[in-house]
Amino acid sequence: MSRTNQILAAVLAVQIVLVAVVFWPRPAASVADGESLFAGLEAEQITQLTISDATGKHVKFAKETGNWVLPEADDYPCQANKVPEFLEKIVALKTNRLVTQTSASHKRLKVADADFERRIELELADGTTHRLYLGSSPSYGATHVRAEGQNEVYLASLSASDAWVNASNWVDTLYFSVAQDQIVALTLENENGRFEFEKDDDGTWTMKDLAADETLNENNVRSLASRPASVRMLRPLGKTEQDDYGLKEPNAVVTVETRDGEGNTKSYTIRVGAKSEEDNSYVVISSESPYYVRVSNYTVKDFVERTRDDFLELPPTPTPEPTS
């Protein structure tokens, strides 16, 4: 090799090393304490929060009279501690685990402006906003994070699994419940008819208009009666009925009567509206709540699909006699 070629090879090697130094993500640098990623930010200053994923799915929160609610669902209340605990994790983020200082790595680490696992937007009472990107997780308990407007990417213990984009992860999903042992009567109306059941003091169920030659299938009645004991939602919709909820001509109406130990009775109504072909959920409204919600197909399937035959002990199908 000529001396010229040797010099050129040496220059090329130096250039490769420089490129690697400049563009390759740096190993996490550990500084004892580190500075706050959002200097001076306190959780109490935050009045609005929006969490989005890269598909556009999002959940938005607002603080009203000290409590966190879902403004896009007519201020449906969040669980008391969920949002405050999440915000404490945000304001506790530090800069002591630096990964890279180059924007060229943002997309690969999933913290780019248009390519991320989660985007978290914070709005303060004075109108100030902050935006945080959560990215990929190189190891258990560690996630790449970047504040908007900065090239630096850090490792943090906050992860996308902490930043849910489903409202159900932030609210109490128990939408309607009654004590099952206090249910003494139940009426179901759906496209297959009207079915009325009563339970006596011994716990035995009877069905109105049962013919003399018909036998009630009590197991199926008990199964039906267990459904109103715990109705869980997928997500709240709001307080205003929409035409597409299908509740002007509901798929099912369930009326439940309870009696407590002191003999006090109370009646409840659950109406089941339209089914979504997108996720097989149904719109539901209860007499105990001003909110319309979506529930799973499994939760209300018995209300919508049960027929009279489902509540009867049908005679066994005759076995055909063998032919000679």
Residue, then its C-alpha position, 0 to 999 in steps of 0.5 A: m500500500s502506498r503512503t498516500n493510500q495509508i494516509l487516506a485510510a487513516v483519515l477514513a478511520v478517523q471519520i468513522v470514529l467521529v461519526a460513531v461518537v457524534f451519532w451513536p447513542r451514549p450509554a446511560a450516564s449516571v449522575a448522583d442526583g441529576e436535575s429535574l427534567f421540568a425545572g420548578l414544575e409541581a404536580e399541584q400546578i397542573t390543571q389539564l393532562t392529555i395522554s396520546d399514543a401514535t395512532g391518535k387514541h387519547v384520553k384527556f383529564a381536567k382538574e375541577t374543584g380539586n378533583w380529576v375528571l374526564p371532560e370529554a365524558d361530561d366530567y366523569p370522575c376519575q379514581a381519586n389517586k390515579v391521576p395525582e400519582f401519575l403526575e408525581k411520577i412526571v415531576a419526579l423525572k431526573t436528568n441523571r441517566l443521559v442516553t443521547q444528545t442527538s436528534a438523529s436517535h429520536k425516531r429509533l428510540k421512539v421519542a420523536d415528535a411524530d413517532f412515540e409510544r406515548r405523548i404526554e401534554l401538561e397544561l398549568a393554571d397560568g397557561t404554560t404547557h409542557r410535552l413529554y415523549l415516552g419511548s422504547s424500553p431497553s430493559y425492565g423498569a427503564t424507558h427512554v424519555r424526552a421533553e419537547g424542544q430538547n435533543e437529550v434523551y434520558l432513561a426513566s422508570l416511567s413507562a408507557s404502561d403507566a400512561w394508559v390511553n383507555a379511560s377504563n384504567w383511570v375510573d372505577t369501572l363498576y357502573f351499576s351493582v345491587a346485592q344479589d341476595q337482595i334481588v327478589a324480582l326481575t323483568l326482562e324485555n327484549e325482541n324475544g318477549r317479556f319475561e317476569f320472575e319472582k323469588d320467594d323467601d326460600g330463594t326459589w324462583t318462579m316465572k309468570d305465565l308458566a304453563a302447567d306442562e312447563t318446568l322452569n330452568e332455575n339455573n338460567v334464571r339465577s344466571l340472569a339475576s346475577r348479571p345486574a349484581s355487577v355491571r362494569m363499563l368499558r368507558p363512560l360516554g357522557k350525560t347527553e343521549q345521542d340518537d345513535y345510542g339506540l335507546k329510543e328502541p332499546n335492545a333490552v330493558v331490565t327491571v330489578e326489584t330488591r328487598d333489604g333485611e328491613g323489608n325496604t324495597k327498591s326498583y332499578t332499571i337498566r336499558v341496553g341500546a345499540k351495539s357497536e360493530e367496531d368493538n361489539s360493545y353496547v350503550v347502557i344507561s341505568s336509573e342510578s346514574p346520569y351517565y351513558v356508558r359502553v359495556s362489553n357484549y359479554t356483560v349484557k348478552d343474556f339481556v339481549e339474546r335470551t328467549r323463553d325457551d332459555f328459561l324452560e327445562l325442555p324435554p330431551t330430544p327423542t333418540p331415533e330407534p335403530t332401523s333393522 
